[in-house]
Structures are given as structure tokens and as C-alpha cells.
Amino acid sequence: MFKYGISEKRSSQRYQHLKPISHKALLRTLNPLSVGLTGNARIFSLIALNTGMPTAFERSPTDQIRADAERLSYIVLEMQRCFVLRLCKQLAPGNVSFSQFFLLPYPDQKEVLTMTAIAQKMGHTTAAASGLVARLENLGYVVRSVARDDRRKVMVCISAKSSAMVRRIREEMVGNLMKILDHLTPDEQKAWLQIYGKIYDYCQSK
């Protein structure tokens, strides 16, 4: 108790020289711009300092689009990962690579394609496309021949073995998509098809 009594006494002596601050002085301290103002003018000057809610956390349309794109990128990458893993298991028995498989549906859409057309669709050079076709030919998935009107043109035709493999993988994909569609309403199903159609058209134009 003796120690606390000394402490309180010293504390009171320390602050004896301080004077109580007036209400006007307090306002001037809080708002230096209000010096010289009286009445409602001072109140308005204080209100003027309030700029409203901070806008630092408000999202612009561009920020929202980027946030949606980041979310979509995660979904697309995850779906691609699942697709690639599944496709890898399906192609492994036939010793077909991803590049070779993605080449196969093109001849399946038309009976015969030239090597140049295949290279353009695959985004490869003609030499690279020739290498892919040669390996597929050795596995019995395509047949190469020479055009009747121009022997310099190499024509590629998909074999029955390759057609069966492509149809089997497509049918499995159709079955998986039907399971997904069952979880959507009819309106959502139509919207999904329309959106994917627009995306497909955009990709085909590039």
C-alpha cells in the first residue's frame, strides 16, 4: 500500500500543469479545417471529411471476369486431367499415343484425307504428320495410298480397326455425358449445349 500511495502522489503531481481542453479546442484538434468556422459550417466541414465507404474492395467488371476465368481454369484443368487419365488407360492396350489418337477422328469424318490436310488440322508440319501416320500405319490403324490423279499426293484412310476404337471411346464418352446431363435441368442442358457450341465455333475460327 505504501508503494501505491507514492505512485499515485507522483502521478497527480506530474499532470498538475495540464489544463482541461475545451469543446471548441477539441473540435479544432479533430478537424483542423474547421478553424474559424462556426455553427453548422463546422458540422458540414466535418461531414465533408467523410468520403463514404472505401472503394478499395469494390470489384470492377474486369476483376469479376478475371475471378470467373480463374475459377473456370481450375474446373477445365481438373476435367482435362480426368479425361487424360481415362484416355490413357483406353489407349494403352493398342499402343496408341495421344497425338496419334487425336489424328484418328479426322480421317473418320471423311473417307480419305491428304497428308497436307491432316498436317493443317493437327497444327503440325507435313513431315511431323507423316511420322505420326507412319506409326499408325505400322499398328494397322490407317492405310496410305497415292492419289490417282496426282501421284505426289499421299492419301490417308482410316482402317476398320481404328474406326472401332474411335467409336468405342466416343460411345463411352456419350454415356458419361448422359450421366452428367441427368444432374441438370432441361434448361441447363440446353444452355450447356449452346455455350459449348459457341466455344467450339470460337476455337474452330482460330
Secondary structure, 3 states (H helix, E strand, C coil): CHHHHHHHHHHHHHCCCCCCCCHHHHHHHHCHHHCCCCCHHHHHHHHHCCCCCCCCCCCCHHHHHHHHHHHHHHHHHHHHHHHHHHHHHHHHHHCCCHHHHHHCHHHHHCCCEEHHHHHHHHCCCHHHHHHHHHHHHHHCCEEEEECCCCCCCEEEEECHHHHHHHHHHHHHHHHHHHHHHCCCCHHHHHHHHHHHHHHHHHHHHC
